[in-house]
Structures are given as structure tokens and as C-alpha cells.
Amino acid sequence: MKKYIPFFILLLFTLADFDRAKAQSGSLNWNDFNSAITSADHDNKTLFLFFEAEWCGFCKQMRSEVFPQDSIQDKVEKGFIPVAIDIESEEKIIYQDQEMSQKSFSHQMRIDATPTIMFMNSEGDVIGRYRGFAYENEFILLLGYIRGGDVVNLSFAEYKEQIRNSGNN
């Protein structure tokens, strides 16, 4: 029996790493920024940028508790292209014909807290942002607001109030 102990320990570590990788992936089909910009125009979808940091507990919580929900995955798949942006990464992206690190891009977008969720059209214009943790219901409302709401004339708070008053949660 003792000869199997190292095998079981290795198996436990492997399963723990698998669960951690699954939770970190968030069960969404994350895209790199450069291909997402191209796909957004071609697929008539909105970019959904998730600004995060390795040390951000709320970011990890959204990845493990919010993004894996079927309701979230369905809405994201239908109208959005998800992109994770590490606010401390030196990995290069191209934004409006300029090469910059994800860190520099985060500064340019004035990201001062994580998580921050930003939505862009295929031209790279910001059409909405949400700062902080969002539970499943709040995030579903946010996705509905961005895709179907009047983001130019209506704030997210006003949109939520309209939804509540109409009885469509």
C-alpha cells in the first residue's frame, strides 16, 4: 500500500491543478485582444474586456462563480467576444494602430480598480464600463443593457430601474 502513496499524492495535485485551471479560465472562451477586434466587426459582436490582476480576489471570484454560469455563457456567446486584460502584463497588444503592453493599455483606458468590465465596438470605441464585482443577475442586466439598451441616452442605473418597473428581471 505504501508504494501507491506517491501515486495518490500526484493524482491529488493533478486534480487540484485541473480545478484551478478550470476556475481561472472562467469557462468562457477567452480571446486575445488583437484577434477579438477583427472578429468583433466580422461577427457583429461587442468586445467584452475583463480587466483583472493576478492578486485580485474579486476577479478570481467572478471567474469561478459568475462566468461559468450557463446564463452568462449563453449571453456572452451570442453577442460578445470576451477578452481578459491583465493590468500588470507587459504582453503586447495593438490598439488603434499602436502597439502597447496590456499594462499601458489599462492606463490609457484609465483602469484604476479591478475588476473592471469594459465594452467596445469593433472600432475600439468604448461604449460602456462597469467597475467592481458583479453577481450573476447584475452581470446579465449589464450584458442586456450593452447589447439592447440605449447606452447613449440611458445610464445603467436608469436601465435597471426600467427593467424593474416593467417586471422583466
C-alpha angles and dihedrals in degrees: 000000000000091000090063095054095085089050092052092047090051090048092051092051091047092051091046091052090048092052091046092050091048092050091047093050088056091214090267121119097249117202133199114254098243096054091040093060090054093045093048092064095041095046097037091237135137122244113244108199118194109198109201145152131218091242095048110115094189090052090054090046092053090049093050102035110022109030096050092059112113092227091056095044092051094051094044092048093051100049114007144060109216119218125179115214118194105211091209099044124115090202108130127242132172116235120176091344094308124112113222140150121264085247092056091044089053090052091048090051089050094239105175101162139034135263097036121163118204130182124207136180121232091272090060095252115147111241099173146351138197123195122208139009118332124197119220096268093047092047092050089052090049092052091048091049093051096046101036108011128094096253092174097056103022131059120222089249091054090047091053090049091052091050092049092048092049092050094237106129 
